[in-house]
């Protein structure tokens, strides 16, 4: 399928047929990137999407500190539990 590049203000756009948008599940926002001289349009990801799974896969748990033995006088003398 071919589509024309159209001038839209100072930018340019491509009209994507609605059946293709439906097939891809695109709604209001998409992600654009260039791969090997090809423009790739994909679903926009939510911020931090997949982070929890990545932490689990990396072996990190909730109880695990990122930096061990980081305490100060406030922690030892003033902090009340």
Rosetta silent file (secondary structure, phi, psi, omega in degrees, C-alpha in Angstrom):
SEQUENCE: XXXXXXXXXXXXXXXXXXXXXXXXXXXXXXXXXXXXXXXXXXXXXXXXXXXXXXXXXXXXXXXXXXXXXXXXXXXXXXXXX
SCORE:     score description
SCORE:     0.000 S_00000001
   1 L     0.000  137.348  177.568    0.000    0.000    0.000 S_00000001
   2 L  -112.247  153.138  175.234    1.281    3.464   -0.842 S_00000001
   3 L  -143.063  150.645 -179.058    0.392    6.802    0.741 S_00000001
   4 L   -90.326  151.021  173.323    1.379   10.344   -0.146 S_00000001
   5 E   -88.672  126.564 -173.929    3.308   12.737    2.056 S_00000001
   6 E  -115.251  142.518  176.845    1.150   15.815    2.656 S_00000001
   7 E   -76.424  129.370  177.291    2.134   19.292    3.845 S_00000001
   8 E  -131.391   97.716 -176.553    0.593   20.139    7.235 S_00000001
   9 L    62.961 -128.668  178.014    1.625   23.638    8.341 S_00000001
  10 L   -87.732   -0.202 -177.665    5.419   23.666    8.684 S_00000001
  11 E  -112.182 -174.328  174.967    5.477   19.862    8.905 S_00000001
  12 E  -132.838  155.177 -178.481    4.521   16.966    6.684 S_00000001
  13 E  -142.783  165.410  177.477    2.235   14.020    7.353 S_00000001
  14 E  -123.446  132.372  177.293    1.113   10.693    6.006 S_00000001
  15 L   -83.789  123.771  179.398   -2.531    9.647    5.964 S_00000001
  16 L  -107.142  122.753 -179.487   -2.905    6.189    7.487 S_00000001
  17 L   -57.798  144.406 -174.710   -6.138    4.374    6.597 S_00000001
  18 H   -60.477  -33.546  179.901   -8.400    3.734    9.597 S_00000001
  19 H   -66.172  -30.748  176.135   -8.396   -0.045    9.126 S_00000001
  20 H   -72.834  -38.852  177.137   -4.610   -0.063    9.552 S_00000001
  21 H   -61.738  -41.949  178.543   -4.859    2.086   12.686 S_00000001
  22 H   -63.589  -45.177 -179.097   -7.415   -0.346   14.106 S_00000001
  23 H   -59.342  -38.272 -178.379   -5.262   -3.360   13.263 S_00000001
  24 H   -84.021  -15.321 -179.302   -2.290   -1.853   15.078 S_00000001
  25 L    77.359   23.180  178.919   -4.362   -0.657   18.038 S_00000001
  26 L   -74.593  138.587  177.302   -3.187    2.942   17.660 S_00000001
  27 L  -116.623 -102.788 -176.365   -5.244    5.523   19.540 S_00000001
  28 L   -98.889  -25.678 -172.742   -4.044    9.083   20.144 S_00000001
  29 L  -131.201  140.290  177.152   -0.287    8.709   20.562 S_00000001
  30 E  -130.954  166.718  176.557    2.394    6.708   18.759 S_00000001
  31 E  -108.668  134.325  178.948    6.139    6.282   19.020 S_00000001
  32 E  -115.839  135.264  175.108    8.328    7.134   16.017 S_00000001
  33 E  -151.391  158.435  179.110   11.868    5.857   15.488 S_00000001
  34 E  -105.389  127.259  175.198   14.296    5.274   12.660 S_00000001
  35 E  -131.683  117.209  178.417   15.747    1.766   12.160 S_00000001
  36 L    50.213   53.595  179.217   18.010    1.087    9.184 S_00000001
  37 L    60.255   25.282  178.622   16.662    4.033    7.162 S_00000001
  38 E  -123.821  132.986  175.561   13.084    2.933    7.896 S_00000001
  39 E   -82.220  121.206 -178.949   10.504    4.958    9.816 S_00000001
  40 E  -109.535  124.336  177.537    8.909    2.684   12.416 S_00000001
  41 E  -109.462  123.657 -179.387    5.568    3.702   13.959 S_00000001
  42 E  -138.460  169.765  178.004    4.567    1.751   17.077 S_00000001
  43 E   -59.604  139.425  176.510    2.289    2.045   20.102 S_00000001
  44 L   -73.709  133.495  178.622    3.468    4.656   22.578 S_00000001
  45 L   -88.173  151.407  175.803    4.618    3.050   25.821 S_00000001
  46 L   -75.000  150.411  177.948    3.615    4.327   29.221 S_00000001
  47 L   -55.542  136.503  177.696    6.395    5.881   31.329 S_00000001
  48 L    62.600   18.283  178.282    8.373    3.198   33.201 S_00000001
  49 L   -63.200  128.832  178.421    6.410    0.423   31.480 S_00000001
  50 L    87.922   -2.777 -178.302    8.123   -2.901   32.094 S_00000001
  51 H   -64.020  -43.357 -177.281   10.412   -1.635   34.874 S_00000001
  52 H   -60.074  -44.203  179.169    8.957   -3.950   37.555 S_00000001
  53 H   -64.531  -38.280  179.533    9.534   -7.006   35.366 S_00000001
  54 H   -65.338  -39.209  178.363   13.074   -5.841   34.569 S_00000001
  55 H   -64.284  -43.567  179.817   13.897   -5.480   38.291 S_00000001
  56 H   -63.602  -44.109  179.666   12.584   -8.977   38.995 S_00000001
  57 H   -62.659  -33.926  179.364   14.505  -10.393   36.051 S_00000001
  58 L   -77.156   -8.020  178.024   17.677   -8.679   37.301 S_00000001
  59 L    90.612   10.161  179.403   17.207  -10.400   40.658 S_00000001
  60 L   -87.131  138.991  176.349   16.409   -7.277   42.672 S_00000001
  61 L  -114.592  167.278 -178.969   13.791   -7.497   45.399 S_00000001
  62 L   -62.242  -34.463 -175.858   11.884   -4.787   47.209 S_00000001
  63 L   -80.710   -7.000 -175.625   13.821   -5.351   50.405 S_00000001
  64 L   -85.340  132.444  177.518   17.168   -5.061   48.667 S_00000001
  65 L   -84.696  147.082  176.743   19.091   -1.773   48.943 S_00000001
  66 L   -75.875  -35.648  178.110   20.793   -0.379   45.889 S_00000001
  67 L  -127.965  122.414 -179.763   23.715    0.903   47.986 S_00000001
  68 L   -82.597  155.290  174.296   24.625   -0.859   51.225 S_00000001
  69 L    56.134   45.280  175.750   25.815    0.845   54.420 S_00000001
  70 L  -108.316   89.090  178.118   24.649    4.322   53.559 S_00000001
  71 L  -131.509  163.439  179.060   23.759    5.817   56.907 S_00000001
  72 L  -140.361 -176.703 -177.992   24.421    9.109   58.618 S_00000001
  73 H   -61.540  -37.641  178.915   24.030   10.667   62.052 S_00000001
  74 H   -59.551  -45.460  179.986   20.379   11.462   61.451 S_00000001
  75 H   -59.695  -40.988 -174.725   19.662    7.802   60.707 S_00000001
  76 H   -82.973  -37.274 -170.977   21.408    6.638   63.853 S_00000001
  77 H  -105.362  -35.042 -169.459   20.527    9.378   66.376 S_00000001
  78 H  -109.554  -23.023 -176.963   17.432   11.275   65.323 S_00000001
  79 L   -69.252  130.797 -179.797   15.225    9.009   63.243 S_00000001
  80 L  -113.837  127.632  178.960   12.271    7.643   65.194 S_00000001
  81 L   -88.350    0.000    0.000   10.519    4.470   64.071 S_00000001
